[in-house]
Amino acid sequence: MPVTKSLLVWGLVGGLIIVGLLLVADPAFATSSAGMPWETPMEKIKTSLTGPIAMAISLLGVVVAGVALIFGGEMGDFTRRVIMLVFVIALILSASAFLTALFGATTVTL
């Protein structure tokens, strides 16, 4: 297949467009030092869920749910399930602080 003049022109135009786009591209697109945009909000959520206030609230939830299950008497099935849900959520939230207190490490390294 012979190279025609129109093929050379289109190749030159395409090359110029690509070079032009590379020259006007913002250098900030290539940086990655700031991290992902969701890291800061996730850090705030992690701090809120693992702080001393969250530990106190989860401990209070465990106590209240336990007392409700022990001294609740005749409860409906739905009420018992809601109390168990509160109990499990409170245990999950307090697990991080509890394990940190036991082992002294805040993160798991592999």
C-alpha positions as CSV (number, residue, x, y, z in Angstrom):
1,M,0.0,0.0,0.0
2,P,1.7,3.2,-1.1
3,V,1.8,6.2,1.3
4,T,-0.3,8.9,-0.1
5,K,-0.1,12.6,0.5
6,S,-3.5,12.7,2.4
7,L,-2.3,9.9,4.7
8,L,0.9,12.0,5.5
9,V,-1.2,15.1,6.1
10,W,-3.6,13.3,8.5
11,G,-0.7,11.8,10.3
12,L,0.9,15.2,10.7
13,V,-2.3,16.8,11.9
14,G,-2.9,14.0,14.4
15,G,0.6,14.3,15.7
16,L,0.3,18.0,16.1
17,I,-3.0,17.6,18.0
18,I,-1.4,15.1,20.3
19,V,1.6,17.3,21.0
20,G,-0.6,20.3,21.5
21,L,-2.7,18.4,24.1
22,L,0.4,17.3,25.9
23,L,1.7,20.9,26.1
24,V,-1.5,22.4,27.5
25,A,-2.2,19.6,30.0
26,D,-2.1,20.8,33.5
27,P,0.9,19.4,35.5
28,A,-1.4,18.9,38.5
29,F,-2.9,15.9,36.8
30,A,0.3,13.9,37.3
31,T,0.8,14.6,41.0
32,S,-0.3,12.1,43.6
33,S,1.1,13.5,46.8
34,A,-2.2,14.7,48.1
35,G,-3.8,11.3,48.1
36,M,-7.3,10.4,47.1
37,P,-10.2,12.8,47.7
38,W,-12.0,10.5,50.1
39,E,-9.1,9.9,52.4
40,T,-9.6,13.0,54.6
41,P,-13.3,12.3,55.3
42,M,-12.6,8.7,55.9
43,E,-9.9,9.6,58.5
44,K,-12.4,11.9,60.3
45,I,-14.9,9.0,60.4
46,K,-12.3,6.6,61.7
47,T,-11.3,9.1,64.4
48,S,-14.9,9.6,65.4
49,L,-15.6,5.8,65.6
50,T,-12.4,5.1,67.6
51,G,-12.2,8.0,70.0
52,P,-13.0,8.1,73.7
53,I,-16.5,9.5,73.2
54,A,-17.3,6.6,70.9
55,M,-15.9,4.1,73.4
56,A,-18.0,5.6,76.2
57,I,-21.2,5.5,74.0
58,S,-20.5,1.9,73.0
59,L,-19.9,0.8,76.6
60,L,-23.2,2.5,77.6
61,G,-24.9,0.7,74.7
62,V,-23.6,-2.7,75.8
63,V,-24.7,-2.1,79.3
64,V,-28.2,-0.9,78.4
65,A,-28.7,-3.7,75.8
66,G,-27.5,-6.3,78.3
67,V,-29.8,-5.0,81.0
68,A,-32.7,-4.9,78.6
69,L,-32.1,-8.5,77.6
70,I,-31.8,-9.7,81.1
71,F,-34.6,-7.8,82.8
72,G,-36.8,-7.2,79.7
73,G,-39.4,-9.8,80.6
74,E,-41.9,-10.6,77.9
75,M,-40.6,-8.9,74.7
76,G,-41.8,-9.2,71.2
77,D,-39.5,-10.7,68.6
78,F,-38.9,-7.4,66.9
79,T,-37.9,-5.7,70.1
80,R,-35.5,-8.4,71.0
81,R,-33.9,-8.2,67.5
82,V,-33.5,-4.4,67.8
83,I,-31.9,-4.8,71.2
84,M,-29.5,-7.4,69.8
85,L,-28.7,-5.1,66.9
86,V,-27.8,-2.3,69.3
87,F,-25.7,-4.8,71.3
88,V,-23.8,-6.0,68.3
89,I,-23.2,-2.4,66.9
90,A,-21.9,-1.3,70.3
91,L,-19.5,-4.3,70.5
92,I,-18.2,-3.6,67.0
93,L,-17.5,0.0,67.8
94,S,-15.8,-0.8,71.1
95,A,-13.7,-3.6,69.6
96,S,-11.1,-1.2,68.2
97,A,-10.4,0.6,71.4
98,F,-10.5,-2.7,73.4
99,L,-8.0,-4.4,71.2
100,T,-5.7,-1.3,71.3
101,A,-5.9,-1.4,75.0
102,L,-5.0,-5.1,75.1
103,F,-2.2,-5.2,72.5
104,G,-1.0,-1.6,72.3
105,A,-1.1,-1.4,68.5
106,T,-3.5,0.8,66.5
107,T,-2.9,-0.7,63.1
108,V,-2.3,-4.2,61.7
109,T,0.9,-4.5,59.7
110,L,1.4,-7.4,57.4
